[in-house]
Amino acid sequence: GGRASMFARVALFLPLVLHGAAAAGTDPEVFGTFDPGYDGGADYYYDDPKIGSLDPIHFKHSPDMTCTANRRRDDFEDKYRGVNLGGHFVLEPWVTPSMFYQFLGADKRHGRAAPDHTAMDTYTFCKVLGAEEGNRQFKRHWAAWITEADFAKLHKYKVNAVRVPVGDWMFKPYGPYVNCTEGALEELKRVLDLAHKYGMKALLDLHGVRESQNGFDNSGMMHNLEWTEVPAWLTSGQVSFTHWAVLQPGWLGYFDRKQWRTTSIRWKNIDHTIDVLCEMTELFKDHPAVFGLQPLNEPWQETPIGPLKRFYWEAYKAMKRRAPHWKYIMSDSFRPDVGLWGGFMAGCPDTIISTHLHQAWMPAQPAINFMIASCEQKHLIAQLAESVMPVIVGEFALATDNCAMWLNGFNDNLPGYPMVECDYVPCAAPYMGADQPGAPPDPDLAEQGPFGTGMSTPRYGMCPIDKSWPNDDYVMRKLAHKKLNAYNAGSGWFFWNFKTELEPKWDYMASVENGWMPTDPQAEQDDIEFACNLEDIGAFKCQVKKGVPMGILTAQLNLACEPDEMKVPYCTGDLQYRMDHATDIFTQNWRLFHVTGGTCDFDGAAELVPDYTYEDDASGDDTDAAALPLTAAAEVPRLSGREEKTRLPLPLPSTAPAGAVCLVAVAALLAVVGRRAYTHSGHRSGASAGEEAVELSQGLAGSADGAYIRAA
């Protein structure tokens, strides 16, 4: 494969190098202490074994990882409107639970030996079942999970691209993968041929690599696990496991959890990965469906950025020598930061950065917050596209909670999740047929181990799924429209996933069938084009709830007025004046701080609702610009004579800060444009008169604040 040499520089901020010599051969490892911002690794290069027989790269490129091309950035005539084909080659228990039901109850059946009989990812699936049985189940799975009927349906829904997650073991098998995934390359060709037959482009995505790039099951291997035996007098000697507290990706190097730093860089693994990418490229460079390569999915955010960039750079050159027409899509490593990526590979043709925008891990909150957050993602996408390179949203879904069974691992969950009470549905019959062991789970049995530190599992034949919102179809459709509006700022998107066994909000085809996602995502649609009008101009208010106790309201008004940025007239009056203008105070606080995580809850005193009357201050008094003229809808408590004379602290000036004046001025300018577009669209141009009448009757459309459903 390749050759690596030792870092020329020591770790940023943590410079102690403990060991290392000039690397040679295929097994170099450099030791030190490397934080996520470490920008070294520039001396590494991939020693391409075929460089003498390949055409040279057709554009100038520099050692500083930049290029001189004919154009600054690439144009995309047709944006990608795609889906992920997840769960096919890289198993994820939450996507295809029927493959993993067979491992429930291993603690009861095998006691202390349960770890040898419990699979949680692709690696342990092959290890536990063995090559022969594992391969038999894989082939049955491949025949049933992605079918020609699926492609025909995606074609009907005007999907024009697919992202195909694959594992490095398919190309260079190792460990338990040997013979277990035999036939995977032929299966990959079948999938790509179907994509071509139905007019779709395909992105090859290296989703899992040796020793795991993020520690998640979606890398092929949960890294690490610790098994513990529970005292026998309590549970008859059962075992349990811990994953999230010992998460330790090992692909790029050893991660020391006590120091919370990477303490070695494993260039051998990087060499191995580029070897795999070269083989992938050589196998499929002439396939008519394949348009590009993603060298690695979701390297975790603690990965030292210098070595990661160097890996991207060396793999890019290796790909371009073999497939000069392919595009190259790089994960942002959960760090969509212009400062981090700006200037990297500047001028290099066919480069794209991919960001994943999931809301399932956000805290539980009203639906309106998910919608606002979705619309605001357009600013992030636009910044990356303008300052770094073209952007695609490589993964997103409509889920707003963590209820999907095994989303955070087989029989496990993240601490504190799920944050809502989940819905339950009958566990699905196995898609591959009744011969699949253990599927569906026995309806007469309660929860079965072995368990992790969290809980997510079938019980009595029922499986947890995402919680439904009141009027779920309406909320999901609106959320989808807002997401697609925001993603129009980039060069395309790929929904995760094309289908699932249980979860419609993670299932593109089910989302279309339910009326949430559009039947033709390539067509121009007013419902999508104007979906973020209110969000774009910040037209929301934090309305005081009815019946809020005076003590809570007083305390929350005090807190809302406390920041220096809240030096506005509404905060300088006496207590009764503040209470009369509580909605205005809460609204101004939210507008100032929601972009940095501020909410509109105020200990239950307020709730966020659309403000269809929103506009800039019409009084002409610029000193009041930060205090927008909003009227509270709730009756506020009246003070007694003694209380009315009491003033809260904070004797603040009546002038608004200059920044706030500018903020409102910009909002006012946007409001003019936004109102024109909103008027043009009739507020809901895509809705039929009948549909709008039904929604109005339910208090869900038009000027009703209930247009954004709140969590039950």
Phi, psi and omega per residue, in radians:
G1 nan -2.052 -3.010
G2 -1.918 -2.969 3.117
R3 -2.403 2.425 3.093
A4 -2.095 2.620 3.065
S5 -2.141 2.878 -3.012
M6 -1.230 2.660 3.084
F7 -0.963 2.461 3.044
A8 -1.432 -0.462 -3.093
R9 -2.067 2.784 3.126
V10 -1.602 3.011 -3.020
A11 -1.139 2.425 3.123
L12 -1.107 2.237 3.124
F13 1.227 -0.465 -3.082
L14 -2.218 1.346 -2.810
P15 -1.476 0.020 -3.037
L16 -1.253 2.044 3.028
V17 -1.737 2.079 -3.013
L18 -1.527 -0.590 -3.033
H19 -2.808 2.693 3.036
G20 2.661 2.548 3.071
A21 -2.424 2.961 3.131
A22 -0.952 2.118 -3.051
A23 -1.308 2.581 3.091
A24 -2.621 2.884 3.137
G25 1.217 -2.570 -3.061
T26 -2.098 0.300 -3.088
D27 -2.360 0.848 3.116
P28 -1.451 2.531 3.003
E29 -2.540 2.215 -3.099
V30 -1.846 2.325 -3.074
F31 -1.886 2.530 3.133
G32 3.029 -2.680 3.069
T33 -2.318 1.992 -2.953
F34 -2.181 2.013 -3.141
D35 -1.504 3.003 -3.095
P36 -1.039 -0.449 3.137
G37 -1.541 0.028 -3.138
Y38 -1.023 2.176 -3.024
D39 -1.921 0.344 3.133
G40 -1.438 -2.925 -3.134
G41 1.704 0.132 -3.049
A42 -1.185 -0.307 -3.123
D43 -1.437 -0.215 -3.140
Y44 -1.241 2.453 2.970
Y45 -2.528 2.678 3.111
Y46 -1.595 2.095 -3.120
D47 -1.491 1.511 -3.025
D48 -1.132 2.036 -3.073
P49 -1.199 -0.258 -3.095
K50 -1.954 0.248 -3.019
I51 -1.057 -0.542 -3.122
G52 -1.217 -0.402 -3.108
S53 -1.786 0.043 -3.089
L54 -1.845 2.641 3.046
D55 -1.145 2.557 3.118
P56 -1.192 2.738 3.076
I57 -1.079 2.361 -2.950
H58 -1.529 0.250 3.084
F59 -2.454 2.743 -3.127
K60 -1.319 2.404 3.110
H61 -2.435 2.659 -2.985
S62 -2.050 2.761 3.098
P63 -1.058 -0.373 3.135
D64 -1.450 0.283 3.072
M65 1.124 0.764 3.003
T66 -2.302 2.954 -3.089
C67 -2.348 2.789 2.981
T68 -1.999 1.805 -3.095
A69 -1.990 3.036 -3.125
N70 -1.251 -0.352 -3.107
R71 -2.467 2.725 -3.073
R72 -1.258 -0.673 -3.128
R73 -2.557 2.895 -3.101
D74 -1.630 2.529 3.074
D75 -1.693 2.513 3.132
F76 -2.071 1.856 -3.108
E77 -1.180 -0.732 3.134
D78 -2.065 2.056 3.127
K79 -1.307 2.589 -3.130
Y80 -1.299 2.227 3.029
R81 -2.146 1.488 -2.880
G82 -2.200 3.128 3.082
V83 -2.327 2.727 3.000
N84 -1.545 2.463 3.055
L85 -1.753 0.997 -3.038
G86 -1.320 2.736 3.093
G87 1.440 0.052 -3.060
H88 -1.583 -1.014 3.126
F89 -1.691 -0.611 3.091
V90 -1.860 1.858 -3.050
L91 -1.246 2.420 3.007
E92 -2.307 2.024 -3.020
P93 -0.931 -0.568 -3.093
W94 -1.310 -0.409 3.134
V95 -1.406 -0.794 -3.127
T96 -2.211 1.251 -3.093
P97 -1.076 -0.406 3.139
S98 -1.074 -0.384 3.080
M99 -1.323 -0.277 -2.984
F100 -2.107 -0.119 3.090
Y101 -0.995 -0.523 -3.073
Q102 -1.090 -0.280 -3.106
F103 -1.683 -0.077 3.051
L104 -1.146 2.476 3.118
G105 1.436 0.134 -3.124
A106 -1.087 -0.523 3.127
D107 -1.182 -0.634 3.107
K108 -1.244 -0.720 -3.058
R109 -1.321 -0.594 -2.959
H110 -2.119 -0.092 3.099
G111 1.003 -2.212 -3.098
R112 -1.082 -0.384 -3.120
A113 -1.494 0.091 -3.111
A114 -0.928 -0.663 3.123
P115 -0.992 -0.519 3.141
D116 -1.428 -0.062 -3.082
H117 -2.221 0.278 -3.108
T118 -2.155 2.090 3.098
A119 -1.861 2.465 -3.099
M120 -2.309 -0.062 -3.072
D121 -2.815 -3.071 -3.104
T122 -1.131 -0.723 -3.101
Y123 -1.065 -0.908 -3.103
T124 -1.305 -0.412 3.039
F125 -1.030 -0.823 3.116
C126 -1.248 -0.639 -3.103
K127 -1.178 -0.755 -3.083
V128 -1.284 -0.783 -3.072
L129 -1.418 -0.424 -3.045
G130 1.492 2.845 -3.013
A131 -1.085 -0.767 -3.035
E132 -1.190 -0.906 -3.120
E133 -1.234 -0.667 3.105
G134 -1.047 -0.775 3.140
N135 -1.172 -0.647 3.105
R136 -1.075 -0.750 3.136
Q137 -1.248 -0.632 3.089
F138 -1.054 -0.811 -3.081
K139 -1.145 -0.633 3.076
R140 -1.179 -0.682 3.082
H141 -1.103 -0.826 -3.126
W142 -1.037 -0.673 -3.099
A143 -1.201 -0.416 -3.018
A144 -1.893 -0.452 -2.997
W145 -1.367 -0.797 3.063
I146 -2.003 1.990 -3.097
T147 -2.076 2.904 3.065
E148 -1.098 -0.570 3.095
A149 -1.073 -0.614 3.082
D150 -1.115 -0.793 3.123
F151 -1.124 -0.672 3.112
A152 -1.082 -0.692 3.131
K153 -1.211 -0.733 3.090
L154 -1.082 -0.675 3.077
H155 -1.105 -0.730 3.094
K156 -1.047 -0.608 -3.123
Y157 -1.540 0.231 3.011
K158 1.114 0.518 3.004
V159 -1.285 2.305 -3.072
N160 -1.972 0.041 -3.127
A161 -2.716 2.669 3.040
V162 -2.283 2.482 3.021
R163 -1.824 2.192 -2.983
V164 -1.970 1.753 3.103
P165 -1.236 2.294 3.129
V166 -2.335 2.901 3.103
G167 -1.995 2.663 -3.119
D168 -1.122 -0.459 -3.128
W169 -1.130 -0.346 3.106
M170 -1.196 -0.481 -3.047
F171 -1.798 -0.578 3.078
K172 -2.400 1.444 -3.054
P173 -1.067 2.546 3.100
Y174 -2.622 2.776 3.086
G175 0.933 -2.409 -3.076
P176 -1.201 -0.203 3.121
Y177 -1.224 -0.429 -3.077
V178 -1.002 2.136 -3.123
N179 1.261 -0.368 -3.138
C180 -1.223 -0.659 -3.135
T181 -1.830 0.414 3.102
E182 -1.015 2.370 -3.107
G183 1.647 -0.028 -3.094
A184 -1.143 -0.644 -3.112
L185 -1.221 -0.657 3.060
E186 -1.134 -0.663 3.100
E187 -1.165 -0.672 3.089
L188 -1.087 -0.724 3.097
K189 -1.091 -0.695 3.101
R190 -1.035 -0.772 -3.129
V191 -1.125 -0.778 3.138
L192 -1.143 -0.650 3.097
D193 -1.113 -0.680 3.095
L194 -1.150 -0.698 3.091
A195 -1.022 -0.796 3.136
H196 -1.122 -0.739 -3.129
K197 -1.017 -0.622 -3.089
Y198 -1.783 0.355 2.961
G199 1.282 0.471 -3.119
M200 -1.927 2.528 3.011
K201 -1.528 2.675 -3.068
A202 -2.204 2.371 3.038
L203 -1.880 2.120 3.063
L204 -1.439 2.104 -3.030
D205 -2.060 1.963 3.087
L206 -1.335 1.718 -2.953
H207 -1.563 -0.472 -3.100
G208 -2.416 2.400 -3.113
V209 -2.363 2.886 -3.092
R210 -0.972 2.276 3.119
E211 1.219 0.129 2.972
S212 1.213 2.204 3.123
Q213 -1.503 -0.177 -3.113
N214 -2.512 -0.103 -3.137
G215 1.439 -0.060 -3.082
F216 -1.537 2.810 3.090
D217 -1.140 -0.386 -3.139
N218 -1.280 -0.049 3.044
S219 -1.626 0.011 -3.074
G220 1.711 -0.371 -3.045
M221 -2.631 2.031 3.005
M222 -1.218 2.140 -3.006
H223 -2.334 1.852 0.194
N224 -2.024 3.102 2.999
L225 -2.280 2.480 3.000
E226 -2.183 2.213 -3.136
W227 -1.750 2.453 -3.117
T228 -2.332 2.398 3.068
E229 -1.594 2.219 3.089
V230 -1.378 2.440 -3.102
P231 -0.883 2.357 -3.012
A232 -1.076 -0.576 -3.092
W233 -1.206 -0.226 3.085
L234 -1.647 -0.801 -2.956
T235 -2.411 0.491 3.099
S236 1.032 0.643 3.020
G237 1.306 0.464 3.117
Q238 -1.242 2.832 3.108
V239 -2.059 2.696 3.038
S240 -2.354 3.010 -3.081
F241 -2.371 2.780 3.069
T242 -2.174 2.314 3.091
H243 -2.145 -1.000 -2.972
W244 -1.106 -0.581 -3.135
A245 -1.316 -0.217 3.139
V246 -2.164 0.317 3.123
L247 -0.876 2.276 -3.016
Q248 -2.722 1.375 3.097
P249 -0.988 2.511 -3.073
G250 -2.170 0.027 -3.044
W251 -1.110 -0.976 -3.064
L252 -1.357 -0.459 3.131
G253 2.991 -3.103 3.136
Y254 -1.401 2.284 3.114
F255 -1.867 2.093 -3.138
D256 -1.585 1.922 -3.068
R257 -1.208 -0.502 3.123
K258 -1.188 -0.729 3.092
Q259 -1.453 -0.309 -3.012
W260 0.939 0.852 3.134
R261 -2.561 2.656 2.967
T262 -1.337 2.275 -3.077
T263 -1.990 0.111 2.960
S264 -2.732 2.710 3.044
I265 -2.038 2.113 -3.067
R266 -1.734 1.512 3.136
W267 -1.155 -0.387 3.070
K268 -1.044 -0.747 3.125
N269 -1.143 -0.669 3.116
I270 -1.148 -0.728 3.054
D271 -0.993 -0.828 -3.120
H272 -1.047 -0.737 -3.121
T273 -1.148 -0.718 3.121
I274 -1.195 -0.617 3.013
D275 -0.959 -0.806 -3.140
V276 -1.103 -0.771 3.141
L277 -1.082 -0.652 3.086
C278 -1.102 -0.750 3.141
E279 -1.155 -0.716 3.086
M280 -1.005 -0.791 -3.096
T281 -1.141 -0.771 -3.121
E282 -1.132 -0.607 -3.126
L283 -1.231 -0.612 -2.954
F284 -2.171 0.225 -3.101
K285 -1.108 -0.432 -3.128
D286 -1.803 0.096 3.133
H287 -1.261 2.271 -3.021
P288 -1.166 -0.315 -3.114
A289 -1.516 -0.530 -2.965
V290 -1.340 2.199 3.128
F291 -1.938 -0.196 -3.107
G292 -3.076 -3.105 -3.020
L293 -2.350 2.343 2.929
Q294 -1.883 1.998 -2.980
P295 -1.248 -0.340 -3.131
L296 -2.912 2.333 3.086
N297 -1.602 2.270 2.924
E298 0.814 0.962 2.911
P299 -1.064 2.368 -2.949
W300 -1.238 2.868 -2.910
Q301 -1.240 -0.251 3.110
E302 -1.545 0.007 3.136
T303 -1.106 2.224 3.072
P304 -0.958 2.190 -2.944
I305 -1.237 -0.570 -3.125
G306 -1.091 -0.951 3.091
P307 -1.067 -0.598 3.114
L308 -1.133 -0.778 3.100
K309 -1.093 -0.684 -3.133
R310 -1.131 -0.688 3.047
F311 -1.041 -0.836 3.125
Y312 -0.998 -0.761 -3.080
W313 -1.145 -0.851 -3.107
E314 -1.174 -0.659 3.103
A315 -1.196 -0.603 3.100
Y316 -1.074 -0.832 -3.136
K317 -1.117 -0.704 3.120
A318 -1.095 -0.711 3.112
M319 -1.154 -0.761 -3.074
K320 -1.153 -0.480 3.073
R321 -1.188 -0.456 -3.054
R322 -1.804 -0.599 -3.102
A323 -2.400 1.316 -3.045
P324 -1.087 -0.282 -3.108
H325 -1.604 -0.167 -3.085
W326 -1.303 2.661 2.971
K327 -1.607 2.743 -3.007
Y328 -2.224 2.005 -2.985
I329 -1.965 2.075 -3.068
M330 -1.921 2.341 3.051
S331 -1.216 2.504 3.104
D332 -1.422 0.062 3.072
S333 1.071 0.657 -3.095
F334 1.038 0.394 -3.125
R335 -2.320 1.314 -3.128
P336 -1.381 1.208 -2.978
D337 -2.015 2.065 3.126
V338 -1.035 -0.697 -3.138
G339 -1.113 -0.546 -3.119
L340 -1.359 -0.679 -3.014
W341 -1.818 -0.234 -3.113
G342 -1.019 2.280 3.139
G343 1.547 -0.321 -3.128
F344 -1.230 2.211 -3.130
M345 0.978 0.572 3.101
A346 -1.031 2.345 3.127
G347 1.407 -0.045 -3.105
C348 -1.423 2.206 -3.062
P349 -1.240 2.651 3.000
D350 1.147 0.416 3.109
T351 -1.709 2.473 -3.124
I352 -2.459 2.503 3.013
I353 -1.847 2.426 -3.089
S354 -1.975 2.310 3.064
T355 -2.127 2.552 3.138
H356 -1.906 2.191 -2.997
L357 -2.119 1.362 3.099
H358 -1.701 2.479 3.093
Q359 -1.897 0.018 -3.070
A360 -1.142 -0.403 -3.114
W361 -1.690 0.091 3.061
M362 -1.262 2.655 3.083
P363 -1.048 2.708 3.082
A364 -1.090 2.331 -3.073
Q365 -2.902 2.975 -3.137
P366 -1.060 2.656 -3.113
A367 -1.032 -0.569 -3.121
I368 -1.024 -0.585 3.141
N369 -1.180 -0.654 3.083
F370 -1.132 -0.642 -3.129
M371 -1.210 -0.771 3.107
I372 -1.085 -0.783 3.137
A373 -1.070 -0.654 3.126
S374 -1.107 -0.811 -3.135
C375 -1.122 -0.655 -3.096
E376 -1.216 -0.275 3.111
Q377 -1.141 -0.323 3.123
K378 -1.099 -0.527 -3.128
H379 -1.216 -0.724 3.066
L380 -1.066 -0.823 -3.121
I381 -1.081 -0.776 -3.122
A382 -1.117 -0.689 3.129
Q383 -1.122 -0.779 3.115
L384 -1.107 -0.743 -3.119
A385 -1.132 -0.629 -3.101
E386 -1.380 -0.682 -2.974
S387 -1.795 -0.263 -3.069
V388 -2.092 -1.303 -3.110
M389 -2.949 2.995 3.085
P390 -0.957 2.641 -3.018
V391 -2.175 2.422 2.879
I392 -2.149 2.654 2.988
V393 -1.596 1.785 -3.013
G394 -1.293 -0.417 3.083
E395 -2.613 2.436 2.927
F396 -2.836 2.896 3.103
A397 -2.673 -3.060 -3.137
L398 -1.814 0.071 -3.117
A399 -1.217 2.437 3.106
T400 -2.132 0.241 3.047
D401 -2.665 3.078 -3.051
N402 -1.773 0.409 -3.011
C403 -1.282 -0.370 -3.112
A404 -0.888 2.166 -3.055
M405 -1.024 2.208 3.084
W406 1.219 0.288 3.094
L407 -0.990 -0.633 3.128
N408 -1.798 0.471 3.053
G409 2.039 2.661 3.132
F410 -0.987 2.145 3.089
N411 0.906 0.615 -3.052
D412 -2.513 3.033 3.027
N413 -2.819 2.803 3.024
L414 -1.243 2.632 3.089
P415 -0.987 2.277 3.107
G416 1.514 -0.085 -3.137
Y417 -1.873 2.619 -0.091
P418 -1.313 2.749 -3.096
M419 -1.644 -0.027 3.113
V420 -2.272 2.907 3.054
E421 -1.403 2.065 -3.002
C422 -1.367 2.729 2.938
D423 -1.428 2.780 3.077
Y424 -2.242 2.482 3.080
V425 -2.352 2.802 3.055
P426 -1.041 2.322 3.088
C427 -1.046 2.356 -3.011
A428 -1.192 2.577 2.989
A429 -1.125 2.557 -3.073
P430 -1.093 2.255 -3.100
Y431 -1.177 -0.378 -3.095
M432 -1.618 -0.005 3.084
G433 2.002 2.900 -3.029
A434 -1.196 -0.224 -3.134
D435 -1.304 -0.188 -3.101
Q436 -1.179 2.165 -3.091
P437 -1.076 2.380 3.001
G438 1.325 0.016 -3.040
A439 -2.013 2.356 -0.162
P440 -1.317 3.013 -3.120
P441 -1.087 2.655 -3.124
D442 -1.090 2.108 -3.113
P443 -1.219 -0.161 3.136
D444 -1.636 -0.029 -3.087
L445 -1.904 2.439 3.017
A446 -1.340 -2.806 -3.116
E447 -1.010 2.416 3.122
Q448 -2.081 2.456 3.113
G449 -1.466 -2.960 0.000
P450 -1.326 2.617 -3.040
F451 -1.853 2.590 2.970
G452 -1.524 -2.734 -3.114
T453 -1.473 -0.179 3.065
G454 -2.125 3.138 -3.056
M455 -2.196 2.191 3.000
S456 -2.860 1.881 -3.016
T457 -2.903 2.795 3.058
P458 -1.215 2.675 3.020
R459 -2.557 2.191 -3.131
Y460 0.888 0.756 3.077
G461 1.336 0.105 3.141
M462 -1.932 2.451 -3.109
C463 -2.063 2.453 3.117
P464 -1.297 2.458 3.044
I465 -2.377 3.063 -3.117
D466 -0.988 2.476 3.111
K467 -1.196 2.429 3.094
S468 -1.459 2.430 2.989
W469 -1.387 2.723 2.926
P470 -0.999 2.278 -3.015
N471 0.937 1.063 -2.999
D472 -1.042 -0.703 -3.104
D473 -1.057 -0.741 -3.128
Y474 -1.126 -0.819 -3.122
V475 -1.091 -0.774 -3.121
M476 -1.128 -0.709 3.138
R477 -1.125 -0.773 3.125
K478 -1.127 -0.727 3.133
L479 -1.103 -0.740 3.118
A480 -1.069 -0.782 -3.139
H481 -1.050 -0.710 -3.109
K482 -1.221 -0.675 3.077
K483 -1.074 -0.823 -3.098
L484 -1.167 -0.601 3.041
N485 -1.034 -0.819 -3.117
A486 -1.149 -0.710 -3.064
Y487 -1.264 -0.220 3.038
N488 -1.113 -0.258 3.078
A489 -1.270 -0.233 -3.141
G490 -1.898 -2.833 -3.060
S491 -1.796 0.166 3.074
G492 2.546 3.109 -3.124
W493 -2.637 2.771 3.084
F494 -2.333 1.995 3.130
F495 -1.244 2.404 2.995
W496 -1.865 1.934 0.300
N497 -2.307 3.062 3.096
F498 -1.149 -0.577 2.991
K499 -2.815 2.866 2.999
T500 -2.404 2.973 3.101
E501 -1.344 -0.597 -2.960
L502 -2.136 -0.516 -2.828
E503 -1.848 1.744 -3.132
P504 -1.127 -0.471 -3.099
K505 -1.367 -0.169 3.009
W506 -1.915 0.198 -2.964
D507 -2.139 1.922 -3.056
Y508 -1.093 -0.828 -3.075
M509 -1.129 -0.698 3.073
A510 -1.157 -0.617 3.136
S511 -1.158 -0.636 3.062
V512 -1.200 -0.799 -3.110
E513 -1.103 -0.522 3.110
N514 -1.445 -0.053 3.137
G515 1.455 0.233 -3.140
W516 -1.494 -0.952 3.083
M517 -1.556 2.624 -3.092
P518 -1.227 2.627 3.111
T519 -1.284 -0.331 3.083
D520 -2.401 1.557 -3.085
P521 -1.225 -0.197 3.126
Q522 -1.504 -0.292 -3.098
A523 -1.421 2.610 3.038
E524 -1.291 2.283 -3.083
Q525 -2.398 2.238 -3.131
D526 -1.052 -0.646 -3.123
D527 -1.054 -0.485 3.091
I528 -1.593 -0.773 -3.089
E529 -1.023 -0.672 -3.078
F530 -1.852 0.252 -3.025
A531 -1.118 -0.509 -3.043
C532 -1.854 0.371 -3.101
N533 -1.000 -0.855 3.139
L534 -1.108 -0.776 -3.130
E535 -1.126 -0.641 -3.090
D536 -1.137 -0.479 3.138
I537 -1.882 0.109 3.108
G538 1.177 0.559 -3.018
A539 -1.463 1.180 3.081
F540 -2.393 2.744 3.072
K541 -2.337 2.601 3.049
C542 -1.605 1.625 -3.011
Q543 -1.477 2.331 3.097
V544 -1.107 2.352 3.099
K545 -1.362 2.685 3.082
K546 -1.271 2.504 3.037
G547 1.338 0.312 3.116
V548 -1.245 2.239 3.113
P549 -1.013 2.523 -3.068
M550 -1.053 -0.650 -3.114
G551 -1.103 -0.763 3.127
I552 -1.147 -0.779 -3.114
L553 -1.088 -0.747 3.134
T554 -1.082 -0.808 -3.121
A555 -1.111 -0.713 -3.104
Q556 -1.265 -0.593 3.042
L557 -1.118 -0.678 3.100
N558 -1.063 -0.812 3.131
L559 -1.134 -0.713 -3.117
A560 -1.124 -0.564 -3.111
C561 -1.519 -0.120 -3.024
E562 -1.176 -0.738 -3.088
P563 -1.058 2.604 3.129
D564 -1.019 -0.585 -3.115
E565 -1.154 -0.253 -3.101
M566 -1.641 0.439 3.094
K567 -1.356 1.296 -3.091
V568 -2.191 2.759 -3.048
P569 -0.932 -0.659 -3.091
Y570 -1.068 -0.429 -3.116
C571 -1.572 -0.063 -3.068
T572 -1.798 -0.148 3.127
G573 -1.369 3.121 3.109
D574 -1.281 3.117 -3.014
L575 -1.057 -0.733 -3.134
Q576 -1.131 -0.655 3.129
Y577 -1.112 -0.727 3.104
R578 -1.090 -0.761 -3.112
M579 -1.154 -0.644 3.079
D580 -1.104 -0.477 -3.097
H581 -2.008 0.542 -3.084
A582 -1.063 -0.739 3.128
T583 -1.065 -0.699 3.132
D584 -1.125 -0.715 -3.126
I585 -1.176 -0.857 3.127
F586 -1.061 -0.683 -3.119
T587 -1.132 -0.774 -3.133
Q588 -1.136 -0.698 3.104
N589 -1.069 -0.778 -3.141
W590 -1.117 -0.720 -3.128
R591 -1.134 -0.533 3.126
L592 -1.340 -0.590 -2.908
F593 -2.077 -0.057 -3.067
H594 -1.198 -0.471 -3.140
V595 -1.206 -0.307 3.092
T596 -1.914 0.367 3.032
G597 1.827 -0.026 3.102
G598 -1.151 2.565 -3.121
T599 -2.066 3.081 -3.117
C600 -1.929 0.453 -3.079
D601 -1.480 -0.841 -3.137
F602 0.866 0.962 3.104
D603 0.959 0.653 3.090
G604 1.446 0.106 -3.098
A605 -1.451 -0.343 -3.044
A606 -2.480 2.890 3.079
E607 -2.529 2.582 -3.095
L608 -1.480 2.233 3.124
V609 -2.413 2.714 3.075
P610 -1.116 2.522 3.072
D611 -2.039 1.621 -3.066
Y612 -1.264 -0.119 3.108
T613 -1.772 0.140 -3.033
Y614 -1.040 2.305 2.978
E615 -2.824 3.047 3.141
D616 -1.272 2.883 -3.093
D617 -1.052 2.063 -3.092
A618 -1.519 0.025 -3.049
S619 -1.302 -0.326 -3.097
G620 1.456 -0.051 3.137
D621 -1.651 1.772 -3.069
D622 -1.127 -0.393 -3.119
T623 -1.190 -0.324 3.125
D624 -1.756 0.257 -2.977
A625 -1.058 -0.545 -3.088
A626 -1.351 -0.280 3.139
A627 -1.762 1.625 -3.059
L628 -1.234 2.457 -3.050
P629 -1.330 1.474 3.117
L630 -1.983 2.641 -3.132
T631 -1.994 2.236 3.133
A632 -1.188 2.366 -3.128
A633 -1.471 -0.378 -3.087
A634 -1.625 2.640 3.047
E635 -1.291 2.156 -3.141
V636 -1.633 2.647 -3.132
P637 -1.096 2.548 3.070
R638 -1.678 2.474 -3.112
L639 -1.547 2.664 2.996
S640 -1.275 2.973 -3.128
G641 -1.011 -0.711 -3.140
R642 -1.150 -0.759 -3.110
E643 -1.200 -0.569 -3.082
E644 -1.150 -0.435 3.140
K645 -1.449 -0.171 -3.110
T646 -1.442 2.266 3.086
R647 -1.882 2.457 2.987
L648 -1.233 2.770 3.070
P649 -1.115 -2.968 -3.114
L650 1.322 1.212 3.043
P651 -1.301 1.456 -2.981
L652 -1.674 2.634 3.086
P653 -1.193 2.795 -3.060
S654 -1.540 -0.001 -3.133
T655 -1.602 2.473 3.120
A656 -1.456 2.599 3.082
P657 -1.091 2.610 -3.081
A658 -1.014 -0.658 -3.135
G659 -1.064 -0.690 3.137
A660 -1.182 -0.662 3.098
V661 -1.054 -0.766 3.126
C662 -1.116 -0.705 -3.134
L663 -1.039 -0.804 -3.124
V664 -1.229 -0.610 3.110
A665 -1.090 -0.752 3.094
V666 -1.117 -0.746 3.124
A667 -1.068 -0.674 3.135
A668 -1.138 -0.706 3.109
L669 -1.101 -0.780 3.104
L670 -1.116 -0.573 -3.095
A671 -1.108 -0.635 3.141
V672 -1.076 -0.846 3.120
V673 -1.137 -0.773 -3.102
G674 -1.081 -0.706 -3.114
R675 -1.168 -0.613 3.097
R676 -1.092 -0.823 -3.135
A677 -1.131 -0.688 -3.101
Y678 -1.171 -0.698 3.096
T679 -1.131 -0.721 -3.140
H680 -1.044 -0.646 -3.078
S681 -1.503 -0.034 -3.129
G682 1.142 0.538 -3.080
H683 1.152 -0.731 -3.125
R684 -2.516 1.182 -2.962
S685 -1.098 -0.449 -3.074
G686 -1.469 -0.145 -3.068
A687 -1.555 2.433 3.055
S688 -1.291 2.806 3.125
A689 -1.036 -0.690 -3.140
G690 -1.139 -0.751 -3.137
E691 -1.113 -0.745 -3.132
E692 -1.154 -0.638 3.128
A693 -1.120 -0.720 3.115
V694 -1.105 -0.779 -3.106
E695 -1.188 -0.633 3.075
L696 -1.101 -0.693 3.140
S697 -1.140 -0.415 3.112
Q698 -1.647 0.051 -3.111
G699 1.240 0.586 -3.009
L700 -2.083 0.002 -3.052
A701 -2.465 -3.015 3.127
G702 1.066 -2.317 -3.093
S703 -1.629 0.094 -3.131
A704 -1.204 2.312 3.100
D705 -1.088 -0.386 -3.128
G706 -1.248 0.067 3.136
A707 -1.024 -0.397 3.068
Y708 -1.979 1.928 -3.026
I709 -1.261 2.416 3.109
R710 -1.641 2.705 -3.090
A711 -1.098 2.464 3.110
A712 -1.351 nan nan
